[in-house]
Amino acid sequence: MPFGGSVTLAHTLPLIFLSFLKGYKIGGNSALIFSFMKIIFTFHTPPSGNLSSYVLIIFLDYFIPYFLIGTVSCYSRFFKIEKYNVIFGIIFSEFFRFVFSVISGFAIWSGYFSFKKEILSYSVIYNLSYTIPNLIISLIVFVMIYKPFKKIISEFNHTF
């Protein structure tokens, strides 16, 4: 995508699994490390070159959403069946990642144009164009690997 964001092969799923397997503290710390790695390898320079734009993007596009993804296990324990909790966590994570990306896009681009409503609409459409595919891919991958993954984890937990 020209202004950031991309369709990936379930790149947030390992963070969600880690959060459910090892808890929200380890998941959150791992997500912050993941955020640093994303910044290093995928950071897109905002159109305004000022420091506040950089800080805004770093927090709204990286640290806050990925931290929420890493800590998803602490606020997605609504169902008795763990599989449904993880599915809810995937949906919740992508939704809040989308919300923060829209806010970031609006905040960055609203300084350049006087028509705020169109900027907000553009930010929503732009961010939906990669968030919806990421959500669908993550759900499909999760459903495909859930049983083998659960078996591997149960065997792993018995060896330690």
Steps between C-alpha positions, in 0.01 A plus 500: 500500500642842415443659844563201725306190590518172314325170455701230676477131573356526854794693642318581825398139568827405677454793740142395570605138558781613729258712700263207551779249569731700726276780627448864424823621664727291280270564204508877556879511537542286189263731313709803595811327367303411186401870471865604506576247227209625288622858541852404396393305191171657383481859624354742246604862541199727555448779246574774752854474617446620855573304816139494622391314184765234557404455865130488413551232235732295719247488782176474300620262227746288696525506879136532607337259252767232529503527877122442495557200275763360736276541803184373332467201735418723798184643342373222279401224742127505436443147375544163665657358184853635454475490121224762511704720733786500249261577212359790700856610575588502130193708416555734797867548410439581136215735590710707739796496265264641238364768737847624593610498135197711402574749778863515393412550134250771582739681733785498248302596190259751655780753525523512121139531394207709618233237426516288816202275423659374179829435675326291764310308231821441305680381813219256579489359145877488465548314829207264434666402172770309686335438840212289366731271295733468803205406720371240255847351445567484876168327567555249219856423612387466862223255409743300286774472763298491821482120546863424410617799703297395802645149479857628476447734794349229718797271421742786565341576837528135607875491435580789735 
